[in-house]
Amino acid sequence: MTLGSDVSGMTTTAASAAAKGLSIVVPVYNEAAGLASLHQRICDLARTLRQRYRLSCEVVYVDDGSADATLSIARGLPADAIDVQVVSLSRNFGKEAALMAGLDHARLGAVMFMDGDGQHPPALVEQLVRHWIDDGYDVVYTAKAHRDNETFLRRLAVHGFYALINWGARQKIPEDAGDFRLLSPRAVAALRQLPERNRFFKGLASWIGFRQIRVDYEPAPRSHGVTTFNAARLLGLSIEGLTSFSVAPLRFASLLGVVLAGGAFLFGLSILWEVWTTGKQVPGYPSLVVGLMTIGGVQLIMIGIVGEYIGKILSELKARPIYFVAEHSEKHFETDKADDVSKRTAAE
């Protein structure tokens, strides 16, 4: 029985990488206002990649249960210089499930994830592709160049999240890294073999290893609407990532228990010392109540942390599908016709 996986046969070189093709996965949720313009920019990008690298491309739009006209607009998007897949989920399963649905439906070798709100500039894709094809990197991920436009509390929370999730981890998750990244064919194959249902793509893409490189960028302002990720959803996503990818909360609980036990032991010694040296009995009601409330609160926190992990175990044991596809359509770009047009244009 082999407990590992050999993906060395999928190694690409500069000469063979372009033949694998590139699937661009775009999860969308209520993005009707800007989807057509985003698709046009992706089509322009596909033409550039075809001319420069002879790289065939497809885009996979995953509609994560949108309540507006996103799905109907996606159905009408033309296969202009790029193949188009539209995958509609039966309800809103969340971004991680939508990313997995796009990964499962991607037909070409390399896969790139990008958001549908226009903040991930398609112009940067060419740089990511260059790192894969010319430089041989398997994972090209992007990260915010800075957080100067965010509040101090938000920056502190983000820094604390990465410090906690990377506490004791052998494979660190780069701070400020986002879902906007490119995976080579063997990195895609490795990611598809991970069996867990509670997925945290940022962590998993780092955990698989291979050659990785960071690209800093400045996110563009949203082209339309407002973000649906409020503080509550971001907190939930952070808890999901921590409990899905790290045991740091359990280690923190153990450390806190040791600290409290040590403090209680020292407090007990101080009481004994005062009784032995002065013969004065210490009034016990206030200290008893404070101690009970402290220990009770800490125990409830620890039970909650353990409960999060037990919930993850229960989810894995149930083995429910992480998404259901309600509708799937494909449109194919006619490559031969496009080549004929290009030759005719060049001849003229």
C-alpha beads as a LAMMPS data file, in Angstrom:
LAMMPS data file: protein, C-alpha beads

348 atoms
347 bonds

1 atom types
1 bond types

-500.0 500.0 xlo xhi
-500.0 500.0 ylo yhi
-500.0 500.0 zlo zhi

Masses

1 110.0

Atoms # bond

1 1 1 0.000 0.000 0.000
2 1 1 1.436 3.337 -1.075
3 1 1 0.729 6.239 1.262
4 1 1 2.174 8.866 -1.053
5 1 1 1.586 9.924 -4.627
6 1 1 4.024 10.271 -7.521
7 1 1 3.204 13.216 -9.787
8 1 1 6.690 13.530 -11.282
9 1 1 5.372 12.410 -14.658
10 1 1 3.403 15.642 -14.933
11 1 1 6.454 17.872 -14.673
12 1 1 6.382 20.584 -17.327
13 1 1 9.151 22.410 -19.115
14 1 1 9.082 25.669 -21.034
15 1 1 8.605 23.658 -24.222
16 1 1 5.723 21.487 -22.949
17 1 1 3.895 23.777 -20.538
18 1 1 1.942 25.679 -23.193
19 1 1 0.569 22.423 -24.615
20 1 1 -1.158 21.715 -21.284
21 1 1 -3.430 24.727 -21.515
22 1 1 -4.818 26.954 -18.770
23 1 1 -8.200 26.827 -17.031
24 1 1 -9.262 30.076 -15.344
25 1 1 -11.711 29.364 -12.501
26 1 1 -13.889 32.318 -11.479
27 1 1 -16.395 31.794 -8.632
28 1 1 -19.183 34.369 -8.870
29 1 1 -21.902 35.373 -6.437
30 1 1 -24.265 38.225 -7.341
31 1 1 -21.796 39.683 -9.864
32 1 1 -24.318 40.437 -12.634
33 1 1 -23.325 44.107 -12.920
34 1 1 -19.701 43.495 -13.850
35 1 1 -19.575 39.973 -15.267
36 1 1 -19.762 40.972 -18.952
37 1 1 -16.907 43.472 -18.669
38 1 1 -14.793 40.976 -16.711
39 1 1 -15.389 38.347 -19.395
40 1 1 -14.273 40.772 -22.102
41 1 1 -11.025 41.423 -20.235
42 1 1 -10.462 37.682 -19.851
43 1 1 -11.058 37.172 -23.584
44 1 1 -8.493 39.875 -24.397
45 1 1 -6.077 38.154 -22.041
46 1 1 -6.693 34.789 -23.759
47 1 1 -5.794 36.305 -27.139
48 1 1 -2.536 37.658 -25.703
49 1 1 -1.603 34.299 -24.146
50 1 1 -2.436 32.468 -27.383
51 1 1 -0.226 34.782 -29.438
52 1 1 2.673 34.858 -26.983
53 1 1 2.764 31.286 -25.647
54 1 1 0.450 29.347 -28.010
55 1 1 -1.508 28.676 -24.824
56 1 1 -5.103 27.517 -25.162
57 1 1 -7.408 28.778 -22.416
58 1 1 -10.817 28.169 -20.944
59 1 1 -12.762 30.029 -18.282
60 1 1 -14.954 28.218 -15.760
61 1 1 -17.580 30.441 -14.147
62 1 1 -18.987 28.858 -10.992
63 1 1 -22.268 30.482 -9.970
64 1 1 -22.499 29.946 -6.219
65 1 1 -26.265 30.279 -5.883
66 1 1 -26.553 33.920 -6.957
67 1 1 -29.823 35.693 -6.268
68 1 1 -29.511 38.169 -9.161
69 1 1 -29.121 37.708 -12.931
70 1 1 -25.542 36.391 -12.729
71 1 1 -26.424 32.954 -14.096
72 1 1 -28.437 34.228 -17.065
73 1 1 -25.651 36.643 -18.005
74 1 1 -23.060 33.882 -17.684
75 1 1 -25.091 31.654 -20.017
76 1 1 -24.927 34.323 -22.716
77 1 1 -21.201 35.028 -22.537
78 1 1 -19.551 34.287 -25.914
79 1 1 -16.700 31.857 -26.471
80 1 1 -14.589 34.635 -27.932
81 1 1 -10.934 33.478 -28.038
82 1 1 -11.605 31.204 -25.063
83 1 1 -13.729 28.169 -24.154
84 1 1 -16.451 28.958 -21.634
85 1 1 -17.932 26.671 -18.997
86 1 1 -20.764 27.752 -16.706
87 1 1 -21.274 25.642 -13.593
88 1 1 -24.319 26.559 -11.514
89 1 1 -24.489 25.179 -7.970
90 1 1 -27.830 24.193 -6.465
91 1 1 -27.457 26.766 -3.663
92 1 1 -24.855 28.966 -2.018
93 1 1 -22.249 26.518 -0.709
94 1 1 -19.535 29.104 0.001
95 1 1 -16.389 30.169 -1.801
96 1 1 -14.273 27.146 -0.851
97 1 1 -16.879 24.780 -2.322
98 1 1 -17.141 26.936 -5.454
99 1 1 -13.368 26.800 -5.897
100 1 1 -13.499 23.011 -5.583
101 1 1 -16.294 22.822 -8.148
102 1 1 -14.191 24.854 -10.564
103 1 1 -11.171 22.645 -9.925
104 1 1 -13.229 19.509 -10.583
105 1 1 -14.594 20.870 -13.879
106 1 1 -11.348 22.351 -15.216
107 1 1 -10.412 20.415 -18.366
108 1 1 -6.954 21.823 -19.117
109 1 1 -3.643 21.242 -17.347
110 1 1 -2.876 24.340 -15.292
111 1 1 -5.523 26.089 -13.202
112 1 1 -5.780 29.707 -12.128
113 1 1 -8.204 30.986 -9.488
114 1 1 -9.408 34.578 -9.583
115 1 1 -12.344 36.510 -8.132
116 1 1 -15.289 37.773 -10.135
117 1 1 -15.429 41.248 -8.602
118 1 1 -12.712 42.731 -10.828
119 1 1 -10.200 43.249 -8.016
120 1 1 -7.853 40.617 -9.423
121 1 1 -6.481 42.366 -12.521
122 1 1 -6.415 40.075 -15.597
123 1 1 -3.336 41.993 -16.766
124 1 1 -1.384 40.380 -13.911
125 1 1 -2.220 36.917 -15.232
126 1 1 0.432 37.223 -17.921
127 1 1 3.114 37.653 -15.250
128 1 1 1.852 34.611 -13.360
129 1 1 1.856 32.541 -16.567
130 1 1 5.399 33.673 -17.325
131 1 1 6.600 32.423 -13.920
132 1 1 5.015 29.056 -14.679
133 1 1 6.091 28.580 -18.308
134 1 1 9.439 30.382 -18.441
135 1 1 10.646 30.032 -14.831
136 1 1 9.224 26.599 -14.006
137 1 1 7.281 27.458 -10.834
138 1 1 4.426 25.158 -9.841
139 1 1 2.528 27.540 -7.555
140 1 1 2.466 31.256 -8.338
141 1 1 0.454 33.041 -5.684
142 1 1 -0.338 36.685 -5.198
143 1 1 -0.411 38.747 -2.020
144 1 1 -1.393 42.286 -1.144
145 1 1 1.582 44.596 -1.414
146 1 1 0.440 46.497 1.686
147 1 1 -2.539 47.150 3.949
148 1 1 -2.056 50.879 4.412
149 1 1 -5.679 51.577 3.492
150 1 1 -7.031 49.310 6.244
151 1 1 -7.674 50.106 9.877
152 1 1 -5.157 49.277 12.567
153 1 1 -7.511 46.751 14.170
154 1 1 -8.011 44.908 10.864
155 1 1 -4.249 44.768 10.226
156 1 1 -3.715 43.515 13.769
157 1 1 -6.410 40.847 13.341
158 1 1 -4.909 39.632 10.047
159 1 1 -1.426 39.465 11.530
160 1 1 -2.756 37.586 14.568
161 1 1 -4.615 35.103 12.353
162 1 1 -1.507 34.171 10.353
163 1 1 0.643 34.058 13.486
164 1 1 -1.823 31.637 15.096
165 1 1 -2.368 29.391 12.071
166 1 1 1.384 29.164 11.429
167 1 1 2.225 28.501 15.080
168 1 1 4.140 25.235 15.033
169 1 1 3.206 24.475 11.416
170 1 1 5.914 22.838 9.298
171 1 1 4.576 24.406 6.104
172 1 1 3.813 28.080 6.664
173 1 1 0.978 29.909 4.946
174 1 1 2.366 33.166 3.504
175 1 1 0.861 36.206 5.175
176 1 1 -1.552 38.246 3.043
177 1 1 -1.663 35.527 0.362
178 1 1 -4.983 35.351 -1.477
179 1 1 -6.896 32.894 -3.638
180 1 1 -5.604 34.595 -6.795
181 1 1 -2.974 32.034 -7.827
182 1 1 -1.821 29.734 -10.625
183 1 1 -1.176 26.009 -10.159
184 1 1 0.855 23.904 -12.579
185 1 1 -0.572 20.571 -13.833
186 1 1 1.242 18.523 -11.185
187 1 1 0.218 20.946 -8.434
188 1 1 -3.382 20.607 -9.652
189 1 1 -3.071 16.813 -9.597
190 1 1 -1.718 16.937 -6.039
191 1 1 -4.496 19.269 -4.865
192 1 1 -7.182 17.041 -6.370
193 1 1 -5.911 14.049 -4.399
194 1 1 -6.450 15.668 -0.997
195 1 1 -9.576 13.937 0.356
196 1 1 -10.861 16.304 3.052
197 1 1 -14.185 18.072 2.644
198 1 1 -13.467 20.996 4.949
199 1 1 -11.033 22.692 2.594
200 1 1 -8.965 25.815 3.076
201 1 1 -7.395 26.451 -0.316
202 1 1 -4.791 28.946 0.870
203 1 1 -3.426 26.407 3.308
204 1 1 -3.688 23.394 1.005
205 1 1 -1.949 25.169 -1.881
206 1 1 0.981 25.915 0.437
207 1 1 0.970 22.447 2.032
208 1 1 1.474 20.546 -1.244
209 1 1 4.916 22.137 -1.640
210 1 1 6.700 22.231 -5.041
211 1 1 8.389 25.389 -6.303
212 1 1 6.421 28.439 -5.223
213 1 1 6.867 32.156 -5.785
214 1 1 5.059 35.199 -4.416
215 1 1 3.875 38.100 -6.565
216 1 1 2.852 41.294 -4.759
217 1 1 0.097 43.376 -6.297
218 1 1 -2.260 46.218 -5.524
219 1 1 -5.905 45.059 -5.631
220 1 1 -8.055 47.155 -7.939
221 1 1 -11.170 48.795 -6.482
222 1 1 -14.388 46.870 -6.982
223 1 1 -15.880 47.664 -10.371
224 1 1 -19.414 47.437 -8.981
225 1 1 -21.382 46.798 -5.814
226 1 1 -20.014 46.164 -2.335
227 1 1 -18.297 43.162 -0.839
228 1 1 -20.443 40.547 0.903
229 1 1 -17.604 39.661 3.281
230 1 1 -18.525 41.573 6.406
231 1 1 -16.773 41.227 9.750
232 1 1 -18.947 38.277 10.828
233 1 1 -18.272 36.297 7.632
234 1 1 -14.560 37.054 7.779
235 1 1 -14.491 35.846 11.390
236 1 1 -16.311 32.680 10.379
237 1 1 -13.915 32.093 7.501
238 1 1 -10.951 32.607 9.845
239 1 1 -12.323 30.051 12.308
240 1 1 -12.988 27.655 9.426
241 1 1 -9.411 28.043 8.201
242 1 1 -7.904 27.620 11.661
243 1 1 -9.847 24.495 12.545
244 1 1 -9.533 22.953 9.070
245 1 1 -5.808 23.432 8.667
246 1 1 -4.178 23.945 12.057
247 1 1 -4.196 22.514 15.593
248 1 1 -2.959 25.843 16.971
249 1 1 -6.223 26.532 18.898
250 1 1 -5.869 23.193 20.700
251 1 1 -2.259 23.979 21.527
252 1 1 -3.298 27.400 22.750
253 1 1 -5.962 25.770 24.946
254 1 1 -3.391 23.406 26.418
255 1 1 -0.969 26.251 27.061
256 1 1 -3.688 28.351 28.681
257 1 1 -4.623 25.399 30.895
258 1 1 -1.018 25.035 32.004
259 1 1 -0.789 28.754 32.759
260 1 1 -4.013 28.731 34.791
261 1 1 -3.004 25.588 36.664
262 1 1 0.385 27.126 37.441
263 1 1 -1.265 30.343 38.621
264 1 1 -3.684 28.406 40.840
265 1 1 -0.804 26.410 42.312
266 1 1 1.178 29.558 43.113
267 1 1 -1.926 31.202 44.577
268 1 1 -2.440 28.175 46.795
269 1 1 1.168 28.349 47.980
270 1 1 0.740 32.038 48.837
271 1 1 -2.329 31.235 50.938
272 1 1 -0.493 28.472 52.805
273 1 1 2.477 30.775 53.360
274 1 1 0.241 33.517 54.812
275 1 1 -1.506 31.058 57.147
276 1 1 1.752 29.549 58.370
277 1 1 3.532 32.850 58.897
278 1 1 0.702 35.009 60.300
279 1 1 -1.879 32.489 61.438
280 1 1 -4.526 34.644 59.729
281 1 1 -7.233 32.891 57.750
282 1 1 -7.855 34.395 54.317
283 1 1 -11.545 35.230 53.596
284 1 1 -12.544 32.806 50.857
285 1 1 -15.793 33.971 49.274
286 1 1 -14.508 36.655 46.816
287 1 1 -11.495 34.636 45.714
288 1 1 -13.626 31.508 45.386
289 1 1 -16.244 33.202 43.210
290 1 1 -13.633 34.874 40.976
291 1 1 -11.747 31.608 40.639
292 1 1 -14.870 29.633 39.767
293 1 1 -15.983 32.193 37.180
294 1 1 -12.526 32.263 35.598
295 1 1 -12.182 28.498 35.442
296 1 1 -15.781 28.088 34.238
297 1 1 -15.324 30.627 31.441
298 1 1 -12.051 29.080 30.330
299 1 1 -13.611 25.612 30.335
300 1 1 -16.481 26.797 28.138
301 1 1 -13.970 28.312 25.699
302 1 1 -12.002 25.064 25.607
303 1 1 -15.174 23.018 25.106
304 1 1 -16.103 25.318 22.210
305 1 1 -12.679 24.855 20.587
306 1 1 -12.832 21.084 20.970
307 1 1 -16.402 21.186 19.656
308 1 1 -15.231 22.898 16.451
309 1 1 -12.816 20.041 15.791
310 1 1 -15.408 17.408 16.671
311 1 1 -17.749 19.097 14.193
312 1 1 -15.060 18.798 11.514
313 1 1 -14.652 15.095 12.331
314 1 1 -18.421 14.589 12.093
315 1 1 -18.513 16.371 8.733
316 1 1 -15.731 14.167 7.379
317 1 1 -17.415 10.993 8.675
318 1 1 -20.733 11.916 7.050
319 1 1 -18.855 12.267 3.744
320 1 1 -21.533 14.454 2.202
321 1 1 -20.718 16.032 -1.181
322 1 1 -19.458 19.567 -0.684
323 1 1 -21.561 20.874 -3.591
324 1 1 -24.260 19.901 -6.081
325 1 1 -24.309 21.129 -9.671
326 1 1 -27.763 22.183 -10.845
327 1 1 -26.718 23.215 -14.352
328 1 1 -23.609 22.855 -16.499
329 1 1 -23.041 24.252 -19.979
330 1 1 -20.041 24.575 -22.313
331 1 1 -19.162 26.718 -25.298
332 1 1 -16.070 25.961 -27.378
333 1 1 -13.928 28.440 -29.222
334 1 1 -13.231 27.324 -32.782
335 1 1 -9.437 27.316 -32.827
336 1 1 -9.022 26.310 -36.459
337 1 1 -11.289 29.103 -37.668
338 1 1 -9.464 31.595 -35.493
339 1 1 -6.091 30.492 -36.901
340 1 1 -7.415 30.914 -40.449
341 1 1 -8.604 34.405 -39.635
342 1 1 -5.238 35.263 -38.099
343 1 1 -3.359 34.003 -41.176
344 1 1 -5.694 35.871 -43.501
345 1 1 -5.230 39.062 -41.500
346 1 1 -1.441 38.637 -41.545
347 1 1 -1.461 38.048 -45.310
348 1 1 -3.484 41.174 -45.938

Bonds

1 1 1 2
2 1 2 3
3 1 3 4
4 1 4 5
5 1 5 6
6 1 6 7
7 1 7 8
8 1 8 9
9 1 9 10
10 1 10 11
11 1 11 12
12 1 12 13
13 1 13 14
14 1 14 15
15 1 15 16
16 1 16 17
17 1 17 18
18 1 18 19
19 1 19 20
20 1 20 21
21 1 21 22
22 1 22 23
23 1 23 24
24 1 24 25
25 1 25 26
26 1 26 27
27 1 27 28
28 1 28 29
29 1 29 30
30 1 30 31
31 1 31 32
32 1 32 33
33 1 33 34
34 1 34 35
35 1 35 36
36 1 36 37
37 1 37 38
38 1 38 39
39 1 39 40
40 1 40 41
41 1 41 42
42 1 42 43
43 1 43 44
44 1 44 45
45 1 45 46
46 1 46 47
47 1 47 48
48 1 48 49
49 1 49 50
50 1 50 51
51 1 51 52
52 1 52 53
53 1 53 54
54 1 54 55
55 1 55 56
56 1 56 57
57 1 57 58
58 1 58 59
59 1 59 60
60 1 60 61
61 1 61 62
62 1 62 63
63 1 63 64
64 1 64 65
65 1 65 66
66 1 66 67
67 1 67 68
68 1 68 69
69 1 69 70
70 1 70 71
71 1 71 72
72 1 72 73
73 1 73 74
74 1 74 75
75 1 75 76
76 1 76 77
77 1 77 78
78 1 78 79
79 1 79 80
80 1 80 81
81 1 81 82
82 1 82 83
83 1 83 84
84 1 84 85
85 1 85 86
86 1 86 87
87 1 87 88
88 1 88 89
89 1 89 90
90 1 90 91
91 1 91 92
92 1 92 93
93 1 93 94
94 1 94 95
95 1 95 96
96 1 96 97
97 1 97 98
98 1 98 99
99 1 99 100
100 1 100 101
101 1 101 102
102 1 102 103
103 1 103 104
104 1 104 105
105 1 105 106
106 1 106 107
107 1 107 108
108 1 108 109
109 1 109 110
110 1 110 111
111 1 111 112
112 1 112 113
113 1 113 114
114 1 114 115
115 1 115 116
116 1 116 117
117 1 117 118
118 1 118 119
119 1 119 120
120 1 120 121
121 1 121 122
122 1 122 123
123 1 123 124
124 1 124 125
125 1 125 126
126 1 126 127
127 1 127 128
128 1 128 129
129 1 129 130
130 1 130 131
131 1 131 132
132 1 132 133
133 1 133 134
134 1 134 135
135 1 135 136
136 1 136 137
137 1 137 138
138 1 138 139
139 1 139 140
140 1 140 141
141 1 141 142
142 1 142 143
143 1 143 144
144 1 144 145
145 1 145 146
146 1 146 147
147 1 147 148
148 1 148 149
149 1 149 150
150 1 150 151
151 1 151 152
152 1 152 153
153 1 153 154
154 1 154 155
155 1 155 156
156 1 156 157
157 1 157 158
158 1 158 159
159 1 159 160
160 1 160 161
161 1 161 162
162 1 162 163
163 1 163 164
164 1 164 165
165 1 165 166
166 1 166 167
167 1 167 168
168 1 168 169
169 1 169 170
170 1 170 171
171 1 171 172
172 1 172 173
173 1 173 174
174 1 174 175
175 1 175 176
176 1 176 177
177 1 177 178
178 1 178 179
179 1 179 180
180 1 180 181
181 1 181 182
182 1 182 183
183 1 183 184
184 1 184 185
185 1 185 186
186 1 186 187
187 1 187 188
188 1 188 189
189 1 189 190
190 1 190 191
191 1 191 192
192 1 192 193
193 1 193 194
194 1 194 195
195 1 195 196
196 1 196 197
197 1 197 198
198 1 198 199
199 1 199 200
200 1 200 201
201 1 201 202
202 1 202 203
203 1 203 204
204 1 204 205
205 1 205 206
206 1 206 207
207 1 207 208
208 1 208 209
209 1 209 210
210 1 210 211
211 1 211 212
212 1 212 213
213 1 213 214
214 1 214 215
215 1 215 216
216 1 216 217
217 1 217 218
218 1 218 219
219 1 219 220
220 1 220 221
221 1 221 222
222 1 222 223
223 1 223 224
224 1 224 225
225 1 225 226
226 1 226 227
227 1 227 228
228 1 228 229
229 1 229 230
230 1 230 231
231 1 231 232
232 1 232 233
233 1 233 234
234 1 234 235
235 1 235 236
236 1 236 237
237 1 237 238
238 1 238 239
239 1 239 240
240 1 240 241
241 1 241 242
242 1 242 243
243 1 243 244
244 1 244 245
245 1 245 246
246 1 246 247
247 1 247 248
248 1 248 249
249 1 249 250
250 1 250 251
251 1 251 252
252 1 252 253
253 1 253 254
254 1 254 255
255 1 255 256
256 1 256 257
257 1 257 258
258 1 258 259
259 1 259 260
260 1 260 261
261 1 261 262
262 1 262 263
263 1 263 264
264 1 264 265
265 1 265 266
266 1 266 267
267 1 267 268
268 1 268 269
269 1 269 270
270 1 270 271
271 1 271 272
272 1 272 273
273 1 273 274
274 1 274 275
275 1 275 276
276 1 276 277
277 1 277 278
278 1 278 279
279 1 279 280
280 1 280 281
281 1 281 282
282 1 282 283
283 1 283 284
284 1 284 285
285 1 285 286
286 1 286 287
287 1 287 288
288 1 288 289
289 1 289 290
290 1 290 291
291 1 291 292
292 1 292 293
293 1 293 294
294 1 294 295
295 1 295 296
296 1 296 297
297 1 297 298
298 1 298 299
299 1 299 300
300 1 300 301
301 1 301 302
302 1 302 303
303 1 303 304
304 1 304 305
305 1 305 306
306 1 306 307
307 1 307 308
308 1 308 309
309 1 309 310
310 1 310 311
311 1 311 312
312 1 312 313
313 1 313 314
314 1 314 315
315 1 315 316
316 1 316 317
317 1 317 318
318 1 318 319
319 1 319 320
320 1 320 321
321 1 321 322
322 1 322 323
323 1 323 324
324 1 324 325
325 1 325 326
326 1 326 327
327 1 327 328
328 1 328 329
329 1 329 330
330 1 330 331
331 1 331 332
332 1 332 333
333 1 333 334
334 1 334 335
335 1 335 336
336 1 336 337
337 1 337 338
338 1 338 339
339 1 339 340
340 1 340 341
341 1 341 342
342 1 342 343
343 1 343 344
344 1 344 345
345 1 345 346
346 1 346 347
347 1 347 348
